[in-house]
Structures are given as C-alpha cells and as structure tokens.
Amino acid sequence: MAVYALDPLSDSRWDELLRHSRRASVFHSRGWLSALREAYGYHPIAFSTSAADRPLENGLLCCEIRSWVTGRRLVSLPFSDHCDFLTDSGDEQASLLAYVRQELARKSLGYIEVRPRFAEPPPASANSCLRPSDAFFLHTLSLDPPLDALFRNLHKDCIQRKVRRAERERLAYETGRSDALLRQFYLLLLATRRRQGLPPQPLLWFRQLISSLGDHLIIRVASKDARPVAAIITLAFKTTLTYKYGCSDQRFHNLGGMPFLFWKTIQEAKDAGMHQLDLGRSEPGEIGLTTFKERLGAHRAALTYYRMSSRSSPQIVPSVLKCQILRRAISTMPDALLVAAGKLLYRHIG
C-alpha cells in the first residue's frame, strides 16, 4: 500500500477521521496536538494510506522529537498515556509501520515508539525489530450504571467514607479554567512533584492546554477554609472523560479531598452523558495509585508500548527522571529551581 504524510493541524480531513474512529481519543485531538507544538515545539505528523484527494480512512499519529540530550526519534505520542492506530486493519498498520521505518532511516532517527491502547499488539509481520519497550496498567471506569450503583462500587472504607468526611468538613468545590484556579492547581503540583522527587511540568504547558482545549478541559479544586487541598485536571473527548493530572497537599489527606474530587467528577461526567472515565496509565510499581483507581471501581488492563528501531541496536532514551540521585536532589530544590528544572527537562523527555 502507498503511504502519505499529512499535517493533522491543517488537514481538514483529520477531524472527520476522529469523529468516525472508535480508537480516537483526546490525545489525537487538534487541541492536544496544538498544545504539544506551542509548549514544546513538537510538530505533529500523521501517516495514512489515504491519498490527499481521498477521504481520510486511517492514520498513525506521531511527533518528531529532536533533542541533544535524548536523541532524535518519533513518538506516538509525547506525554500521552496512549495513542492508538486509527485503523482496525492489521494490513494497514503493517503498511504504516513499514513506511515509518523507511522514514527513520531517511531522517537518521533512532526509533519510533507507539503506544496503542487496545490489547492486541501491532502486527509483528511489519518489522522484526518491533519490540515491547515499556509496560503499564490502564484503568477505565464505565459510567453506564446508575449513579447510586457507581457510588456503591466505590470502596466502602477508603472512598465512600472519605467522600462523606469531605462533605462533613464542608470542603469547597470549584471548577473552571481561570488563572486563579490554575495557580491553585500549580502550587499543589509543585508540592506533589517535590514529594515524588520529580520536577513539575512547565506552567506554559497547562496554559497552552487551556488555550487549545477550551471548555474540553476542566480544573477541579477542593479547598478547606480557602486553602486548596486537592486538585485534578480532566479532558473531555466524545463520550470519554480523561483524568490527566492530579495533586494534593499531604498535610490534609485526612480530609478526603481527592476521593471527593473524583466522586464529583463521576457525578458531573454522568450528568454530561459521558460513558467512560479514563483514569490514565500507572506503572506496575505504583501500588498506591493503582489501588486507589481500583477502589474507585475501575477496570485494569495491560498497556504496552512498542519500539521499532532504524538500526540493529535501538537507541534507548536515558531514564532521566528515574535517576535516584537526581530525584533526591529535586526533592530538596527551592521552588524557583524546581520550576526551572521542569522547563529544562520536559522538552527532552517526550
């Protein structure tokens, strides 16, 4: 099959493909792609077997990362939990991957990483160098049951009880996209990432997400006596609401701010006619996070990333944020230096 390259931000056929594809997610959307370009300089490109004068019937979406720290590569898609092939055809997937391998060699790129959400792996026949590169869990919660059933499915002690505690404490609840809410979220994010030994994403990234996604993005903040104690960011696409970012003040965990926010999110998503809450990826070693998601009643599935190299020995991106020495140093940085570290590192990580 012939394969063609296109710009999903300017090709008018892209939105139509997303409307019809069951595999499309918020990470394929123009809003997400525009934010990646404006915040990090990643220019999206899509490959398809559909010629420019034909309706777009399939696609493989990527961004090229050019970094003097981590090398040059294609990623499908940076900072995205998953980014499926927009086709159910194994033959089309194989043709797209075969073409991309030629592109890797032509542009002297190290590899492509693909992050399909669906359980089946990309076709092995596409290239013998296609190999699993990383493994995660993906948790999703069906919103189809009645609201009272969704509440009963919450863990009685760890979620239901904390939601009621938050209500007794009269936690304030605010939603929106205002600069004030973003600042509250970001201060909590700084504290959370420091606790994790990780730099925060640049504030510019969140500003670009708000600008690009508009009312498809919501910041939710829980506060006690005007002090923010927990916050999350969700992204809406078709009938799926995606939880993407969350943070909290550890000193007030006993107030139940995070369970309270997720229950509010479930209620509002249900009212809006959403069918699924995508709770995002988790590393297998993140026991607390995976347990929390399952106590919300979510279903766990395997999420596997794959790499295909242009060489016999694939380039491996350094695990910059997994370096224990760096993480210990980050945990003691003043806020200004922590923010600067995020601005410096994230564009190289992708």
N, C-alpha and C positions, 0 to 999 in steps of 0.2 A: 504493500500500500504506500502511496505517496503521502508525505507528511509536510505540513506547512506551519510556519511560525506566525503568531499574531500577538498584538498588544491588547490584553483584556480591558485596559483602562480606556481605550479609544475605539475598539471594535464593537459596533452596535449589536452584534450577534451574541455577545457574551452573556448579557442579562437574560436573553431568551433561553440560552442553554441552561442557565442556573434555574430558571423557572420550571423547566421540564425534568431536570435530573434529580432522581431520588438520592443521589450521592452528594449533592451540593450542600455546603454548609456556610456559615458566616465567614469562614476563612477563605472561601472562594470569592467573596463579595467585593465589589468595587471599593466599598468603604474601607475594608480591612487592607486591601492592596494599596489604596491611596495613602493610608497611614504609614505602611511599611516604606513606601517611596519617600514621603515627606520627612519622616522621622529618622530613617536610617540610610536613605539613598539606595534602597533595593528596588530595582526596576523589574516589574513582573513580566514574564513572557509565558505564553501558552503554546502548546504544540497540539495539532489536530490533523486528522486525515481528511478534513473537510476543506476544499479549496475556497479561496476568498470570495468567489462568486456563487457559493452554495450556502444553504443554512448550516449553522454550526451544530454538528451531531455528537461531538466528543471532545475531550481535551485533557491534557496533562499540564498543570499549572506549576510554574517554578519562579524562583528569583535567583539571579546570579549574585553571589557574594564574592567580593574582591577584597581580600584582607592580607596585609603584610604580616599579620600575627598568625592567622589560622588558615591561610591559603585561599585559593580560588576554587569555587565549587558551585553547583546548582543544588538548591534545597527546595523541596516541595512540602512545606512552605515555612520560611523562617518564623519563629515564635508562635507557630500554630500547632495546637495539640494533634491535629490530624488534617490531612488534605487529600481526599480520595481522587483516584482516577475518575473522570466524568464519563465513564462508559462501563457497561456490563460485559463487554465483549473481550474475551481473552486475546483474540487475534488483534484487535485494535490496541490493547495495552502493549502487546508484544511489538507491534509496529512502532508505537510511540517510543518505547524504550530503546529499540534498535536505532532509531533516528537520533535519540538523545545521546547514545553512546558515540555516534559519529561526531556530534556537536562537542562532546567532551574532548575528543582528540583534536578537532579542528581549532578549538579555542584554548587548548592546553589547560583544561580544568581537571582537577583531581578526581572528582566523582559527582554523582547525583545521589541525594538521599530522598527517598519517597516515604510518605507517612500515611499509608492507606488506613482508613477506619474499619473497613469491612474485614471480616475474619480471614477470608481467603487471601493467600499471598499473591503478589504479581506473578505472571506466568514465568516459570523457570526457563522455558524454552527461549525467552527473549535474550538471555545472555547468561553464560555460565558464571559470570562474576557477580551476579545479583545475590547478595547475601544479607541475612538479618544483621542489623547493626546495633539495635537497642530494643529493650522490651519494657512496656509499661502496662498499667491497668487503665481502662477507660470505664468510668461509671456513668450510667444514664438512669434516669427516673421517669417512668411513664406517668403522665398526668391525666390519663384517661379515666382512672377510677374516680368515684365521687370524693368530694373534699373530706368528708368525715372518715372515709376509708384510708385516704392518704395520711391523715393525722394518726389513725390507729396503727399504721405501718411504721410510724416513727418509733424509734427505740423508747420504751416507756420511761426508763430512768435517765438515760443520757441525753435525750432530745425533748420528749414531751415535758418532763419535769422542769427542764431548763427554760423551755418556752414559757411555762406558767410562772417560773421565777422572774423572768424578764418582764412579764406583764404585771406581776405584783410590785416589782421595782419601778414600774411606770417608765420604762425606757422610752425615750422619744425616738420617733422613726421619721426619717426624712429621705426623700428620693429626688433625683433630678440630675442635672448636668452643669450646675452653676460652678463658678470659680471657687466659691466658698466651700461647696461640698468636695470639690476636687482637692482643695488644700487640706481639708479634714482627712480625706482618704489618704493623701500622700504622707502626712505626718504619721499616721498609723502604719503605713507601708514601710517607712524608714525604720520604725521600731521593730517591726516584724522581720524585715530582712536582716537587720543587725542581729537579732536573736538567732536567725538561721545561719549567720556567717556569710551572707550574700549581699551584694550591692543592689540598690533599688533600680528598677527600670527608670530611664530618664523621664522627668516630668513632661518634656516635649512629646514623648510617645503617647501619653494619656491625653494631652491637649489635641494631638492630631487624631486620635481615635474619636474623641468627642466631636471634632470638626467634621470628620469624614463620615461617621456613622449616624450622627444626629440623634433623633429620638429612638433609634435602634439600640442605643447604649443607655444604661441607667446606673447611676451610683446610688447605693443604698447605705445609709449610715444610721447606726443605733447609738444614742447618747444617754448619759446619766448626768443630770444637773448641768447640762450644757457642755459636758466633756465627752467627746466621741470615744466609744469603747470598742466598736467593731464596724467594719465597712466591707462591702463587696461591690464588684462591677460585673454586670451581666450584659450580654449581647443577644439581640433577637434576630432571627432569620427564619422566614416562613413560619412553620409551626414548632420550631425548636428555640428554646431559650438556653443560652450557654453561659455558665458561670466561668469567668475567666480569671479574676483576681480577687483575693481576699486578704484582710489584715485585721489585727486586733491589738488591744492594749492588754498585755498579760496580767496586769495588776487587777483587772476587772473581769477575768474569765468566769468567776463565780456568778456573775450576774446573768449569764446565759445570752450574751449579745449575739454571738454567731448563730446558735440554733434559732434564735428569734428572727434574725435576718433571713435565714433560709426558709423558715415557715412562712414569713411574709412573702418571700419570692414565689414560693409554691402557690400560695393563695392568689397572688396577682397574675401569675402565669396562667393558672387555671381560668381565672375570670377573663383573660385576654384570648382564650381559645387555643392556647398552646397545647401541644400533645406530648412534648418531651422536654425534660430538663437535662441538658448535657453538663455533667459535673466535672468534665475535663480529665486529663491524664494524671496518674500518680505513679511514682516509682515504687516497685515492689517493697523496697526497704522502708518506705514511709508508712509505717504501721498505723500511727495515729491518724493520718489523713485518710487512708483507705478505710479504716474502721469507722471514722466519722461519716464518710459518704455512705457506707453500707447501713449505718444506723439511721440514715435518712430514708432507707428503703430502696436504695439504688441497686441496680444490677451491675455486676462487674464482668468485663470482658477483656480478653487479651488485646493489646495494641502493640504491634510490631513495626519498627522502622526497618527499611532496607537500603543498602547502598550498592551502587554499581560503579566500578572504577574504570577509568580510561587506561589504566596500567595494570600490570600483573600484580603489583603490590599497592593496594589502595592507600591514598593519603588518609591519615587519621587526624581529625581536628583535636588539638590538645584540650583536655578537660579542664579548662581554665578555672571554672567555678567549683571544681571538685578537689582542688589542691587544698589540703588541710592547713598548710602554713598560711596561705592566702586567706582562708576563711577565718582563722584565728585573728589575723591582722585586721580584717574587715570588722570583726565584732568589737574592736576597740577604737575604731576611727571616729573622729568627730563628724557631726552631720555633714558639714560642708565637704569634707574629704570623701565621705561615703557617697554623696551625690555625684561628685566629680568622678569617682571610680566607675559608677554606673554609666555615666556619659561616655567614658573612655572605652569600656569593655563591651557593651552590648552590641555595638555595630559589628564587632568582630566575631560574635558568637553565633547569631542567626539560628 
